[in-house]
């Protein structure tokens, strides 16, 4: 089987079989896509009222200005 150098930082300079590297790269890409989708769903939700109130109190205690809270 043809060997190719890996472009992953954790295994820089090592070689892996082509099929294995391709499978790993596809798996990592899928995991990254799923994580981005999950975090996008979470960050698009409005801040809960209790958390927003707590953040406001922290800004008062710290004496700084809030940054464009929603």
The first five atom37 places (N, CA, C, CB, O) and aatype in JSON, in Angstrom:
{
  "aatype": [20, 20, 20, 20, 20, 20, 20, 20, 20, 20, 20, 20, 20, 20, 20, 20, 20, 20, 20, 20, 20, 20, 20, 20, 20, 20, 20, 20, 20, 20, 20, 20, 20, 20, 20, 20, 20, 20, 20, 20, 20, 20, 20, 20, 20, 20, 20, 20, 20, 20, 20, 20, 20, 20, 20, 20, 20, 20, 20, 20, 20, 20, 20, 20, 20, 20, 20, 20, 20, 20],
  "atom_mask": [
    [1, 1, 1, 1, 1],
    [1, 1, 1, 1, 1],
    [1, 1, 1, 1, 1],
    [1, 1, 1, 1, 1],
    [1, 1, 1, 1, 1],
    [1, 1, 1, 1, 1],
    [1, 1, 1, 1, 1],
    [1, 1, 1, 1, 1],
    [1, 1, 1, 1, 1],
    [1, 1, 1, 1, 1],
    [1, 1, 1, 1, 1],
    [1, 1, 1, 1, 1],
    [1, 1, 1, 1, 1],
    [1, 1, 1, 1, 1],
    [1, 1, 1, 1, 1],
    [1, 1, 1, 1, 1],
    [1, 1, 1, 1, 1],
    [1, 1, 1, 1, 1],
    [1, 1, 1, 1, 1],
    [1, 1, 1, 1, 1],
    [1, 1, 1, 1, 1],
    [1, 1, 1, 1, 1],
    [1, 1, 1, 1, 1],
    [1, 1, 1, 1, 1],
    [1, 1, 1, 1, 1],
    [1, 1, 1, 1, 1],
    [1, 1, 1, 1, 1],
    [1, 1, 1, 1, 1],
    [1, 1, 1, 1, 1],
    [1, 1, 1, 1, 1],
    [1, 1, 1, 1, 1],
    [1, 1, 1, 1, 1],
    [1, 1, 1, 1, 1],
    [1, 1, 1, 1, 1],
    [1, 1, 1, 1, 1],
    [1, 1, 1, 1, 1],
    [1, 1, 1, 1, 1],
    [1, 1, 1, 1, 1],
    [1, 1, 1, 1, 1],
    [1, 1, 1, 1, 1],
    [1, 1, 1, 1, 1],
    [1, 1, 1, 1, 1],
    [1, 1, 1, 1, 1],
    [1, 1, 1, 1, 1],
    [1, 1, 1, 1, 1],
    [1, 1, 1, 1, 1],
    [1, 1, 1, 1, 1],
    [1, 1, 1, 1, 1],
    [1, 1, 1, 1, 1],
    [1, 1, 1, 1, 1],
    [1, 1, 1, 1, 1],
    [1, 1, 1, 1, 1],
    [1, 1, 1, 1, 1],
    [1, 1, 1, 1, 1],
    [1, 1, 1, 1, 1],
    [1, 1, 1, 1, 1],
    [1, 1, 1, 1, 1],
    [1, 1, 1, 1, 1],
    [1, 1, 1, 1, 1],
    [1, 1, 1, 1, 1],
    [1, 1, 1, 1, 1],
    [1, 1, 1, 1, 1],
    [1, 1, 1, 1, 1],
    [1, 1, 1, 1, 1],
    [1, 1, 1, 1, 1],
    [1, 1, 1, 1, 1],
    [1, 1, 1, 1, 1],
    [1, 1, 1, 1, 1],
    [1, 1, 1, 1, 1],
    [1, 1, 1, 1, 1]
  ],
  "atom_positions": [
    [[0.84, -1.17, 0.0], [0.0, 0.0, 0.0], [0.89, 1.24, 0.0], [-0.96, 0.0, 1.22], [1.91, 1.28, 0.69]],
    [[0.51, 2.23, -0.76], [1.28, 3.47, -0.85], [1.19, 4.24, 0.47], [0.78, 4.34, -2.03], [0.1, 4.39, 1.03]],
    [[2.32, 4.72, 0.94], [2.35, 5.49, 2.17], [2.4, 6.99, 1.83], [3.56, 5.08, 3.05], [3.08, 7.39, 0.9]],
    [[1.67, 7.79, 2.61], [1.69, 9.24, 2.42], [1.97, 9.89, 3.76], [0.35, 9.76, 1.82], [1.57, 9.35, 4.8]],
    [[2.65, 11.03, 3.77], [2.88, 11.72, 5.03], [1.57, 12.3, 5.55], [3.94, 12.83, 4.86], [0.74, 12.79, 4.78]],
    [[1.4, 12.24, 6.86], [0.2, 12.8, 7.48], [0.33, 14.3, 7.6], [-0.05, 12.16, 8.87], [1.44, 14.81, 7.8]],
    [[-0.76, 15.01, 7.47], [-0.72, 16.46, 7.67], [-1.33, 16.86, 9.01], [-1.45, 17.17, 6.54], [-1.61, 18.03, 9.24]],
    [[-1.55, 15.88, 9.89], [-2.06, 16.18, 11.22], [-0.91, 16.6, 12.12], [-2.82, 14.96, 11.81], [0.14, 15.96, 12.13]],
    [[-1.1, 17.7, 12.87], [-0.02, 18.22, 13.7], [0.46, 17.21, 14.74], [-0.48, 19.5, 14.39], [1.65, 17.15, 15.04]],
    [[-0.45, 16.41, 15.28], [-0.08, 15.46, 16.33], [0.81, 14.35, 15.81], [-1.33, 14.86, 16.95], [1.55, 13.74, 16.58]],
    [[0.77, 14.08, 14.52], [1.58, 13.0, 13.97], [2.46, 13.51, 12.83], [0.69, 11.83, 13.49], [2.72, 12.78, 11.87]],
    [[2.89, 14.74, 12.91], [3.7, 15.35, 11.86], [4.96, 14.53, 11.61], [4.07, 16.79, 12.23], [5.67, 14.16, 12.55]],
    [[5.22, 14.25, 10.36], [6.41, 13.5, 10.0], [6.23, 12.0, 9.98], [7.49, 13.83, 10.94], [7.08, 11.29, 9.45]],
    [[5.14, 11.5, 10.54], [4.87, 10.08, 10.49], [4.13, 9.75, 9.2], [4.06, 9.62, 11.73], [3.57, 10.64, 8.56]],
    [[4.13, 8.51, 8.83], [3.39, 8.1, 7.64], [2.3, 7.11, 8.03], [4.33, 7.49, 6.59], [2.44, 6.37, 9.01]],
    [[1.23, 7.1, 7.27], [0.11, 6.2, 7.51], [-0.35, 5.64, 6.17], [-1.06, 6.94, 8.23], [-0.13, 6.28, 5.14]],
    [[-0.96, 4.49, 6.17], [-1.52, 3.99, 4.91], [-2.56, 4.96, 4.37], [-2.15, 2.59, 5.12], [-3.3, 5.57, 5.14]],
    [[-2.62, 5.12, 3.06], [-3.51, 6.08, 2.42], [-4.97, 5.88, 2.82], [-3.38, 5.98, 0.91], [-5.64, 6.84, 3.18]],
    [[-5.46, 4.64, 2.78], [-6.87, 4.38, 3.1], [-7.18, 4.77, 4.53], [-7.2, 2.92, 2.88], [-8.24, 5.35, 4.79]],
    [[-6.3, 4.47, 5.44], [-6.52, 4.81, 6.85], [-6.52, 6.33, 7.05], [-5.44, 4.16, 7.73], [-7.37, 6.86, 7.77]],
    [[-5.58, 7.02, 6.42], [-5.51, 8.47, 6.55], [-6.76, 9.12, 5.98], [-4.27, 9.01, 5.84], [-7.29, 10.07, 6.57]],
    [[-7.23, 8.63, 4.85], [-8.43, 9.19, 4.25], [-9.63, 8.95, 5.15], [-8.67, 8.58, 2.86], [-10.45, 9.86, 5.35]],
    [[-9.76, 7.76, 5.7], [-10.88, 7.45, 6.6], [-10.82, 8.34, 7.84], [-10.86, 5.96, 7.0], [-11.85, 8.86, 8.27]],
    [[-9.63, 8.52, 8.41], [-9.48, 9.37, 9.59], [-9.83, 10.82, 9.25], [-8.05, 9.29, 10.14], [-10.51, 11.48, 10.03]],
    [[-9.38, 11.3, 8.12], [-9.65, 12.68, 7.72], [-11.15, 12.89, 7.52], [-8.88, 13.02, 6.43], [-11.68, 13.92, 7.92]],
    [[-11.82, 11.93, 6.91], [-13.26, 12.05, 6.71], [-14.0, 12.01, 8.04], [-13.76, 10.94, 5.79], [-14.96, 12.76, 8.24]],
    [[-13.57, 11.15, 8.94], [-14.2, 11.07, 10.24], [-14.02, 12.38, 11.01], [-13.62, 9.9, 11.04], [-14.97, 12.89, 11.6]],
    [[-12.81, 12.92, 11.0], [-12.56, 14.18, 11.69], [-13.37, 15.32, 11.08], [-11.07, 14.52, 11.65], [-13.87, 16.18, 11.8]],
    [[-13.49, 15.34, 9.77], [-14.29, 16.37, 9.1], [-15.75, 16.27, 9.52], [-14.16, 16.25, 7.57], [-16.4, 17.28, 9.77]],
    [[-16.27, 15.05, 9.6], [-17.66, 14.84, 10.02], [-17.86, 15.27, 11.47], [-18.06, 13.37, 9.84], [-18.85, 15.92, 11.79]],
    [[-16.92, 14.91, 12.33], [-17.01, 15.31, 13.74], [-16.98, 16.84, 13.87], [-15.86, 14.69, 14.55], [-17.75, 17.42, 14.63]],
    [[-16.1, 17.48, 13.11], [-16.02, 18.94, 13.13], [-17.32, 19.57, 12.67], [-14.87, 19.42, 12.27], [-17.79, 20.54, 13.26]],
    [[-17.89, 19.03, 11.62], [-19.16, 19.56, 11.1], [-20.26, 19.42, 12.16], [-19.57, 18.82, 9.79], [-21.02, 20.36, 12.39]],
    [[-20.34, 18.26, 12.79], [-21.36, 18.02, 13.81], [-21.18, 18.95, 15.01], [-21.33, 16.57, 14.26], [-22.16, 19.47, 15.55]],
    [[-19.93, 19.14, 15.44], [-19.68, 20.04, 16.58], [-20.03, 21.48, 16.25], [-18.21, 19.95, 17.0], [-20.62, 22.18, 17.07]],
    [[-19.66, 21.93, 15.03], [-20.02, 23.3, 14.63], [-21.52, 23.48, 14.6], [-19.43, 23.62, 13.25], [-22.02, 24.51, 15.04]],
    [[-22.26, 22.49, 14.1], [-23.72, 22.57, 14.05], [-24.31, 22.64, 15.45], [-24.3, 21.37, 13.29], [-25.23, 23.41, 15.71]],
    [[-23.77, 21.83, 16.37], [-24.27, 21.82, 17.74], [-24.03, 23.17, 18.42], [-23.61, 20.69, 18.53], [-24.93, 23.72, 19.04]],
    [[-22.81, 23.68, 18.31], [-22.5, 24.94, 18.97], [-23.21, 26.11, 18.32], [-21.01, 25.18, 18.95], [-23.52, 27.08, 19.01]],
    [[-23.48, 26.06, 17.03], [-24.24, 27.11, 16.38], [-25.65, 27.14, 16.93], [-24.25, 26.92, 14.85], [-26.2, 28.21, 17.19]],
    [[-26.24, 25.97, 17.1], [-27.59, 25.9, 17.69], [-27.61, 26.5, 19.09], [-28.08, 24.44, 17.75], [-28.54, 27.23, 19.44]],
    [[-26.59, 26.22, 19.88], [-26.53, 26.72, 21.25], [-26.31, 28.22, 21.27], [-25.43, 26.01, 22.03], [-26.97, 28.93, 22.03]],
    [[-25.39, 28.72, 20.47], [-25.07, 30.15, 20.5], [-26.13, 31.01, 19.85], [-23.75, 30.4, 19.83], [-26.17, 32.22, 20.09]],
    [[-26.99, 30.43, 19.02], [-28.07, 31.21, 18.4], [-29.26, 31.41, 19.34], [-28.54, 30.52, 17.13], [-30.11, 32.26, 19.08]],
    [[-29.33, 30.64, 20.42], [-30.42, 30.79, 21.37], [-30.21, 32.05, 22.21], [-30.53, 29.55, 22.28], [-29.07, 32.43, 22.47]],
    [[-31.31, 32.7, 22.63], [-31.16, 33.88, 23.49], [-30.61, 33.5, 24.86], [-32.52, 34.6, 23.65], [-30.77, 32.38, 25.32]],
    [[-29.95, 34.46, 25.48], [-29.39, 34.24, 26.82], [-30.56, 34.12, 27.8], [-28.41, 35.4, 27.25], [-31.46, 34.96, 27.79]],
    [[-30.55, 33.09, 28.66], [-31.63, 32.95, 29.65], [-31.71, 34.19, 30.54], [-31.42, 31.69, 30.52], [-30.68, 34.81, 30.85]],
    [[-32.91, 34.56, 30.95], [-33.14, 35.79, 31.71], [-32.31, 35.83, 32.99], [-34.62, 35.93, 32.05], [-31.76, 36.87, 33.35]],
    [[-32.21, 34.69, 33.69], [-31.44, 34.65, 34.94], [-29.96, 34.92, 34.68], [-31.62, 33.28, 35.63], [-29.31, 35.63, 35.44]],
    [[-29.44, 34.35, 33.6], [-28.03, 34.57, 33.26], [-27.8, 36.02, 32.85], [-27.6, 33.63, 32.14], [-26.77, 36.6, 33.2]],
    [[-28.73, 36.6, 32.12], [-28.61, 37.99, 31.71], [-28.59, 38.92, 32.93], [-29.77, 38.37, 30.76], [-27.83, 39.88, 32.97]],
    [[-29.45, 38.61, 33.92], [-29.47, 39.42, 35.15], [-28.15, 39.29, 35.91], [-30.65, 38.99, 36.05], [-27.63, 40.27, 36.42]],
    [[-27.62, 38.07, 35.99], [-26.34, 37.85, 36.66], [-25.21, 38.6, 35.96], [-26.02, 36.34, 36.72], [-24.37, 39.22, 36.61]],
    [[-25.21, 38.55, 34.65], [-24.19, 39.28, 33.88], [-24.28, 40.77, 34.16], [-24.34, 39.0, 32.36], [-23.26, 41.44, 34.32]],
    [[-25.51, 41.3, 34.22], [-25.69, 42.72, 34.52], [-25.15, 43.08, 35.89], [-27.17, 43.09, 34.45], [-24.51, 44.12, 36.06]],
    [[-25.4, 42.22, 36.89], [-24.87, 42.48, 38.24], [-23.34, 42.42, 38.26], [-25.44, 41.46, 39.24], [-22.7, 43.2, 38.96]],
    [[-22.77, 41.5, 37.51], [-21.31, 41.41, 37.45], [-20.71, 42.68, 36.85], [-20.88, 40.19, 36.64], [-19.67, 43.15, 37.31]],
    [[-21.35, 43.21, 35.83], [-20.84, 44.45, 35.24], [-20.88, 45.59, 36.25], [-21.65, 44.81, 34.0], [-19.98, 46.42, 36.28]],
    [[-21.94, 45.64, 37.08], [-22.03, 46.68, 38.11], [-20.91, 46.5, 39.13], [-23.41, 46.63, 38.81], [-20.24, 47.47, 39.49]],
    [[-20.71, 45.27, 39.59], [-19.68, 45.0, 40.6], [-18.29, 45.3, 40.04], [-19.75, 43.53, 41.07], [-17.45, 45.87, 40.74]],
    [[-18.04, 44.92, 38.78], [-16.73, 45.13, 38.18], [-16.53, 46.56, 37.69], [-16.53, 44.17, 37.03], [-15.41, 46.98, 37.42]],
    [[-17.61, 47.3, 37.59], [-17.52, 48.7, 37.16], [-17.17, 48.86, 35.69], [-16.5, 49.41, 38.0], [-16.54, 49.85, 35.32]],
    [[-17.55, 47.91, 34.86], [-17.29, 48.06, 33.44], [-18.59, 48.11, 32.65], [-16.4, 46.92, 32.94], [-19.67, 47.86, 33.19]],
    [[-18.48, 48.42, 31.41], [-19.66, 48.55, 30.55], [-19.95, 47.23, 29.86], [-19.46, 49.67, 29.51], [-19.03, 46.56, 29.4]],
    [[-21.23, 46.84, 29.78], [-21.57, 45.62, 29.04], [-21.32, 45.79, 27.55], [-23.03, 45.23, 29.27], [-21.44, 46.89, 27.01]],
    [[-20.96, 44.68, 26.89], [-20.69, 44.71, 25.45], [-21.91, 44.23, 24.69], [-19.47, 43.84, 25.09], [-22.07, 43.03, 24.52]],
    [[-22.77, 45.1, 24.25], [-23.89, 44.79, 23.37], [-24.63, 43.52, 23.69], [-23.42, 44.71, 22.02], [-24.79, 42.66, 22.82]],
    [[-25.08, 43.38, 24.91], [-25.87, 42.2, 25.26], [-27.22, 42.27, 24.56], [-26.06, 42.09, 26.8], [-27.77, 43.35, 24.34]],
    [[-27.76, 41.05, 24.2], [-29.02, 40.95, 23.5], [-30.13, 41.01, 24.43], [-29.1, 39.72, 22.7], [-31.29, 40.94, 24.02]]
  ]
}
